Amino acid sequence: MRDHVFRHRHLLGIEGLTADDIGHVLDLADGYVELSRQPEKKCSTLHGRTLINCFFENSTRTRTSFEVAGKRLGADVINMAVAVSSMKKGETLIDTAMTLNAMRPDVLVVRHPESGAVQLLSEKVDCAVINAGDGGHEHPTQALLDALTIRRRKGRLGGLTVAICGDVLHSRVARSNIALLNAVGARVRVVAPRTLLPAAVERLGVAVFHDMAAGLKDVDIVMMLRLQLERMHGSFVPSTREYFHFFGLDYDKLKLAKPDALIMHPGPMNRGVEIGSEVADDIDRSLVRQQVEMGVAVRMACLEILGRGPAASNGPPLK
């Protein structure tokens, strides 16, 4: 897979990636997992390149993961402090894009609270852009790191049954994972109350369940999602206590899945809301910590692919 040509200038979403594109990123990331476990973790792959982390929405895990990834590749990494930037003074996103472009970075990593904002920015700059999450739209590197986590533990992605449970309505992680898992031949279920599912969600290529008993039966992977209360305007669940009773993951519900089913969560976790602490901390079945480790490796792979310049940018940008 190493000779595969990644024909996308940007990484704005999973939609539009082929199974070979996905496999190429994961194969490259596999090598970076091993590098990151060595005492000497740094290489010179992106020496002389400039990476700007531009986060218009708060993040700890993703921003730090991209920063670590860029530095391990030898890039110069700048974290843009949006909270004190000119956008707080009324500057438009396009003006900000033009300002950033004038600094001639090689890669922009952008998180924004509005869906579509990252694509708009990508159309105004000359460098590669990686979407680190835009509104409720996509979060492609999260789906890629989840895929790497599953593949390293299960040995494959195709043919597995994955249940994505919880606040699917507000989750860009869910959308990216659904697109990726369908592309590689996995079977995807979504499990949630009706109030937390998008309209016509089955059109995304998923089986829809409204109770955990049916939704978790014989699945290989249980992927829990956080209740995104900050994106909710109105009442979507009666109470967090009642939500946990019906849709929170505990051992009683997990028994319905396959005996070797594994547990995932993109973080941050709301313990006692969507997942119980005992299940989240189960060292044999929970992959939460592995997901964080795989995140650095996957982001190193994405930065290498897109950060090397024109050779990595053959073909039209990924929209």
Secondary structure, DSSP 8 states (H G I E B T S, - for coil): -TT-----S-B--STT--HHHHHHHHHHHHHHHHHHTSS-----TTTT-EEEEEESS--SHHHHHHHHHHHHTT-EEEEE-GGGSGGGGT--HHHHHHHHHHT--SEEEEEESSTTHHHHHHTT-SSEEEEEEETTTB-HHHHHHHHHHHHHHHS--TT-EEEEES--TT-HHHHHHHHHHHHTT-EEEEE--GGGS-TTGGGGT-EEESSHHHHTTT-SEEEE----GGG--S-SSS-HHHHHHHHSB-HHHHTTS-TT-EEE--S---BTTTB-HHHHT-TTTB-HHHHHHHHHHHHHHHHHHHHT-GGG--SS---
